[in-house]
Amino acid sequence: VPPTRGGGSRTKFGGKQMNVYDIREPCGKPPLCYDFSAADSFLTDPTMMENLGVRKGQKWEECNMEVHSALMGDWMANLEAVIPGMLASGVKVMVYAGDKDFICNWVGNQQWVQKMQWPGQEEFNAKTMATWTADGASEASGEFVHHAGLTFVRVYNAGHMVPMNQPEASLDMLNHFVRSVPFENGTPISVALSGSALSSSLPRKMAPVE
């Protein structure tokens, strides 16, 4: 998550810096605004580091500026151009955004997805957003539109870090995607995957990261 720079708006929330990652609240912990203390504890736990294959002496950082700087060249790269080829090759693509995110807002994401030129563009754009309710949720979790391998999802009440704001909905969304369970059929993910071993294909311990 890249930190924001510059003055920004400091008047909306009693003089505090505007939170470009979640418009509902001020940026309480600059520059990333989110409280990552739980993730910090998880990713610095020795047992977890061993299970993840982290090299001895490797330290966890929420935002490493060396890595951030190395990726700056990607900011203005038009990666949309590679997606039509991916879809043509049978690779599924899902674009999602929290509806309280400002810096990568759902409206802008929806617009570039709709304007992307690919064989299914007309059929995709002809569809209307349908409500999606995560397994076990009492109310709608978001909206989606899907056609021919391309899915766009708007997640309700979530900022930039969707899994932190809506963990259950995020897991449900990803299970639909990676398990090829269509959002359209309305079948709860637990029912669609009943009898299958959800973690049987996942390694218990990852190989060391080189």
C-alpha positions as CSV (number, residue, x, y, z in Angstrom):
1,V,0.0,0.0,0.0
2,P,1.7,3.2,-1.1
3,P,1.7,6.0,1.4
4,T,0.2,9.3,0.3
5,R,2.3,12.4,0.1
6,G,1.6,16.1,0.0
7,G,-0.7,18.2,2.1
8,G,-4.0,16.9,1.0
9,S,-7.2,18.0,2.7
10,R,-6.8,18.7,6.4
11,T,-10.1,20.4,7.0
12,K,-12.7,17.7,6.6
13,F,-12.0,15.9,9.9
14,G,-11.2,18.6,12.4
15,G,-7.9,19.5,10.9
16,K,-6.7,15.9,10.5
17,Q,-5.4,14.6,7.2
18,M,-8.0,13.3,4.8
19,N,-8.0,9.5,4.6
20,V,-7.8,8.7,0.9
21,Y,-8.2,5.0,1.8
22,D,-11.5,5.3,3.6
23,I,-13.7,8.4,3.3
24,R,-15.7,7.6,6.4
25,E,-12.9,8.4,8.9
26,P,-9.8,10.6,9.3
27,C,-6.3,9.2,8.7
28,G,-5.6,8.2,12.3
29,K,-2.3,6.5,11.6
30,P,-0.4,8.3,8.8
31,P,0.8,7.6,6.3
32,L,-1.1,4.3,5.7
33,C,-4.1,5.3,7.8
34,Y,-5.1,1.7,8.7
35,D,-4.1,0.1,11.9
36,F,-1.9,-2.9,10.9
37,S,-1.0,-3.9,14.4
38,A,-2.8,-7.3,14.1
39,A,-1.0,-8.0,10.8
40,D,2.3,-6.9,12.4
41,S,1.9,-9.4,15.2
42,F,0.8,-12.2,12.9
43,L,3.7,-11.7,10.4
44,T,6.4,-11.3,13.0
45,D,5.3,-14.5,14.9
46,P,8.3,-16.9,14.7
47,T,6.1,-19.9,14.0
48,M,4.2,-18.1,11.3
49,M,7.5,-16.8,9.7
50,E,8.8,-20.4,9.6
51,N,5.6,-21.7,8.0
52,L,5.8,-18.9,5.4
53,G,9.4,-19.8,4.6
54,V,10.8,-16.4,5.6
55,R,14.6,-16.3,5.6
56,K,16.4,-15.9,8.9
57,G,17.0,-12.3,9.6
58,Q,14.3,-11.0,7.3
59,K,12.2,-8.3,8.9
60,W,8.6,-7.4,8.2
61,E,7.7,-3.9,7.3
62,E,4.2,-2.5,6.6
63,C,5.5,-0.3,3.8
64,N,9.1,-0.7,2.6
65,M,10.1,2.4,0.7
66,E,12.8,0.6,-1.3
67,V,10.1,-1.8,-2.7
68,H,7.7,1.1,-3.1
69,S,10.2,3.1,-5.1
70,A,11.1,0.2,-7.3
71,L,7.4,-0.2,-8.2
72,M,6.8,3.5,-9.0
73,G,7.2,2.8,-12.7
74,D,4.1,0.8,-12.7
75,W,1.9,3.6,-11.5
76,M,1.3,5.0,-15.0
77,A,1.5,1.7,-16.9
78,N,-1.7,0.8,-18.7
79,L,-2.1,-2.8,-17.5
80,E,-5.7,-2.9,-18.9
81,A,-4.1,-3.6,-22.3
82,V,-3.1,-7.1,-21.2
83,I,-6.5,-8.2,-19.8
84,P,-8.3,-8.9,-23.1
85,G,-5.5,-11.4,-24.0
86,M,-5.8,-13.0,-20.6
87,L,-9.6,-13.4,-21.0
88,A,-9.1,-14.8,-24.6
89,S,-6.7,-17.4,-23.1
90,G,-9.3,-18.6,-20.6
91,V,-7.8,-16.7,-17.6
92,K,-10.5,-15.5,-15.3
93,V,-10.3,-11.8,-14.1
94,M,-12.0,-10.2,-11.2
95,V,-11.8,-6.5,-10.4
96,Y,-13.1,-5.4,-7.0
97,A,-13.2,-2.2,-5.0
98,G,-14.6,-1.0,-1.7
99,D,-17.2,1.6,-2.0
100,K,-15.7,3.8,0.7
101,D,-12.2,3.9,-1.0
102,F,-11.2,7.2,-2.6
103,I,-7.8,6.6,-4.0
104,C,-8.9,3.6,-6.0
105,N,-12.6,4.3,-6.0
106,W,-15.2,1.8,-7.3
107,V,-16.7,4.3,-9.8
108,G,-13.4,4.8,-11.6
109,N,-12.7,1.1,-11.6
110,Q,-16.1,0.3,-13.0
111,Q,-15.6,2.9,-15.8
112,W,-12.3,1.5,-17.0
113,V,-13.7,-2.0,-17.0
114,Q,-16.7,-0.9,-19.0
115,K,-14.5,1.0,-21.5
116,M,-12.0,-1.9,-22.0
117,Q,-12.2,-3.2,-25.5
118,W,-12.6,-7.0,-25.7
119,P,-15.0,-9.4,-27.5
120,G,-17.4,-9.5,-24.6
121,Q,-17.5,-5.8,-24.0
122,E,-21.0,-5.2,-25.4
123,E,-22.6,-8.1,-23.5
124,F,-20.8,-7.2,-20.3
125,N,-22.0,-3.6,-20.4
126,A,-25.5,-4.6,-21.2
127,K,-25.8,-6.3,-17.9
128,T,-26.9,-4.5,-14.7
129,M,-25.2,-4.8,-11.3
130,A,-26.8,-7.5,-9.2
131,T,-26.8,-7.8,-5.5
132,W,-24.4,-10.3,-3.8
133,T,-24.9,-11.5,-0.3
134,A,-22.0,-13.3,1.4
135,D,-22.6,-16.7,2.9
136,G,-24.1,-16.3,6.4
137,A,-24.6,-12.5,6.0
138,S,-28.0,-11.0,7.0
139,E,-27.8,-8.2,4.4
140,A,-26.2,-7.5,1.0
141,S,-22.4,-7.5,0.9
142,G,-22.1,-5.8,-2.5
143,E,-22.9,-5.8,-6.1
144,F,-21.4,-7.6,-9.1
145,V,-21.6,-8.0,-12.9
146,H,-20.1,-10.9,-14.7
147,H,-19.7,-12.1,-18.3
148,A,-17.4,-14.6,-20.0
149,G,-14.7,-14.8,-17.3
150,L,-14.7,-11.1,-16.3
151,T,-16.2,-10.1,-13.0
152,F,-16.5,-6.6,-11.4
153,V,-17.4,-6.4,-7.7
154,R,-18.4,-3.4,-5.6
155,V,-18.0,-4.3,-1.9
156,Y,-20.3,-2.4,0.4
157,N,-18.9,-0.6,3.5
158,A,-15.2,-1.2,2.7
159,G,-12.3,1.1,2.1
160,H,-9.0,0.4,0.2
161,M,-8.2,-2.6,2.3
162,V,-11.4,-4.6,1.7
163,P,-10.3,-7.7,3.7
164,M,-9.7,-5.6,6.8
165,N,-13.1,-3.9,6.6
166,Q,-15.2,-6.8,5.4
167,P,-13.2,-10.1,6.1
168,E,-16.2,-12.5,5.8
169,A,-17.4,-10.9,2.6
170,S,-13.9,-10.9,1.2
171,L,-13.4,-14.6,1.9
172,D,-16.7,-15.4,0.3
173,M,-15.9,-13.3,-2.8
174,L,-12.5,-15.0,-3.2
175,N,-13.9,-18.4,-2.8
176,H,-16.5,-17.7,-5.5
177,F,-13.6,-16.6,-7.8
178,V,-10.9,-19.2,-7.1
179,R,-13.5,-22.1,-6.9
180,S,-15.3,-21.0,-10.0
181,V,-18.7,-20.7,-8.2
182,P,-20.7,-18.1,-10.1
183,F,-22.2,-15.2,-8.1
184,E,-25.3,-15.4,-10.3
185,N,-26.7,-18.7,-9.0
186,G,-27.2,-17.4,-5.5
187,T,-26.0,-20.6,-4.0
188,P,-24.1,-20.0,-0.7
189,I,-20.5,-20.9,-1.1
190,S,-20.7,-23.4,1.8
191,V,-23.4,-25.3,0.0
192,A,-21.7,-25.1,-3.4
193,L,-18.5,-26.5,-1.9
194,S,-20.1,-29.0,0.5
195,G,-18.2,-32.3,0.4
196,S,-15.0,-30.7,-1.0
197,A,-11.8,-30.3,0.9
198,L,-11.4,-26.5,0.9
199,S,-7.8,-26.7,2.0
200,S,-6.7,-30.0,0.6
201,S,-4.9,-28.4,-2.3
202,L,-3.1,-25.9,-0.2
203,P,0.4,-26.5,1.1
204,R,0.8,-26.7,4.9
205,K,4.2,-25.1,4.7
206,M,5.5,-22.9,1.9
207,A,8.9,-23.2,0.4
208,P,11.5,-20.6,1.4
209,V,11.3,-17.4,-0.5
210,E,14.5,-16.7,-2.5
